[in-house]
Amino acid sequence: MGVYEGRGQLARSMKDLNNRWLDTKSTWQDSTSEAFEQEHLVTLETDLRQAVTAMEHMAQVIAQVKRDCGV
């Protein structure tokens, strides 16, 4: 799997998780659900954004290496 494919898969998975959370949240509305969202989902989304940024950077580096090597 390439960097762009991996990035796309992460983005799709996070979108799916967010959609499922919205479904769950419609029936689970208390302080525990709020804490779960803040402690886990918000943190995960932040980490995902950082991972996607790093993957984009790696894709650029790999592309430059390929150009430099004539691949």
Summary of the structure (lengths in Angstrom):
residues: 71
radius of gyration: 17.1
end to end distance: 18.1
largest distance: 57.9
contacts: 166
relative contact order: 0.14
helix: 87%
strand: 0%
